[in-house]
Amino acid sequence: MPTYEYLCQKCGHEFEQFQSMRDEPLAQCPKCKKKALKRLVGGGAGLIFKGTGFYITDYKKKSGTPPAVEGKPAAPAAPAAPAAPAAAPAVKS
């Protein structure tokens, strides 16, 4: 359920109201009791995660490393291939 912002055009009272999307907009100001409320357009709160452990890096793929299986360490990196032996100098006859 969203929180709506209201402004009374008569007395200037501004407040927020937690309402269902199906509810009709409020009309009467709770402070001056006149029917001069206007629902304001708010930016909203955006997406809110509740709980622990929500980090941007949680689902980010790490390049070059395979995922570790629980209880089994990740495979070590393969050793570098030995360099090819240098070519022997050509013998002139």
C-alpha positions in Angstrom: 0.0 0.0 0.0 1.5 3.4 -1.0 1.9 6.5 1.0 0.2 9.5 -0.5 1.1 13.2 0.1 -1.7 15.7 0.5 -1.7 19.5 0.6 -4.6 21.7 1.8 -5.1 24.6 -0.5 -6.8 26.6 2.2 -4.6 26.4 5.2 -1.4 25.0 3.6 -1.3 21.9 5.8 0.8 19.2 4.2 0.8 15.6 5.4 1.2 12.0 4.3 -1.5 9.3 4.3 -1.0 5.5 4.1 -3.9 4.3 1.8 -4.8 1.5 -0.5 -4.6 2.1 -4.2 -8.3 1.4 -4.4 -9.3 4.1 -1.8 -10.7 7.4 -3.1 -8.4 10.4 -2.5 -9.0 12.3 0.7 -11.0 15.5 0.3 -11.3 17.0 3.8 -8.3 18.6 5.6 -7.8 17.1 9.1 -6.5 20.5 10.4 -9.0 23.1 9.1 -11.8 20.6 8.2 -12.4 22.2 4.7 -12.7 20.3 1.5 -9.6 21.7 -0.2 -7.1 18.8 -0.3 -5.0 18.1 -3.3 -3.1 14.8 -3.7 0.5 15.6 -4.6 2.6 13.7 -7.1 5.5 12.2 -5.2 8.6 10.5 -6.4 7.9 7.5 -4.3 10.3 5.5 -2.3 11.5 3.3 -5.1 12.3 -0.4 -4.6 13.0 -1.2 -1.0 14.6 -4.5 0.1 13.8 -5.6 3.7 16.1 -8.0 5.4 19.8 -8.7 5.5 22.2 -9.6 2.8 21.0 -7.6 -0.2 24.2 -6.2 -1.8 24.8 -5.2 -5.4 27.7 -7.7 -5.6 25.6 -10.7 -4.5 24.7 -11.8 -8.0 27.6 -10.3 -9.9 29.5 -12.9 -12.0 33.2 -13.1 -11.4 35.0 -13.4 -14.7 37.5 -16.2 -15.0 36.7 -18.1 -11.8 34.3 -21.0 -11.7 31.7 -21.0 -8.9 32.8 -22.9 -5.8 30.7 -25.9 -4.8 29.8 -25.9 -1.1 32.2 -28.2 0.8 34.6 -28.4 -2.2 37.3 -25.9 -2.7 37.6 -24.2 -6.1 40.0 -25.9 -8.6 43.5 -24.4 -8.5 44.6 -22.5 -11.6 46.4 -24.6 -14.2 50.2 -24.2 -14.3 51.5 -22.1 -17.1 52.8 -24.2 -20.1 56.5 -24.3 -20.4 58.0 -22.0 -22.9 59.1 -23.6 -26.2 62.9 -24.1 -26.3 64.8 -21.5 -28.3 65.6 -22.6 -31.8 69.2 -23.6 -32.2 71.2 -21.3 -34.5 71.5 -22.6 -38.0 74.8 -24.2 -38.8 76.4 -23.1 -42.0 78.3 -25.7 -43.9 
